[in-house]
Amino acid sequence: MKLLLVTGFCGGFTTFSTFANESFSMMKSGDALMAALYIGASVVIGVLAVYVGLQWSK
């Protein structure tokens, strides 16, 4: 249980920090449109993936 919680908890933070760093790097380099598209697409695809997963698990 400890391994599961530590891996899942820390893994979530490292995944999100990578996403945030990539988004910030795009904005910092002046590529605001690409950053906005990246952030928007990531959120939409993530929500759709959850929806599909919930539908398949019924």
HELIX and SHEET records of a PDB file:
HELIX    1   1 LYS A    2  LYS A   28  1                                  27    
HELIX    2   2 ALA A   32  TRP A   56  1                                  25    
END                                                                             
